[in-house]
Amino acid sequence: MDCFNTYPDETKRKVQTSNNKRLLSTKNKVAEQKLS
């Protein structure tokens, strides 16, 4: 996580948001697989 310290806050937030979206989509795919 140290490499994040060189980023401005805005970039850090964008990276965090994209990571969260990726995690959410992965969770959704797993949930769909369990349902089917």
Long-range contacts (C-beta under 8 A, 24 or more apart in sequence): none
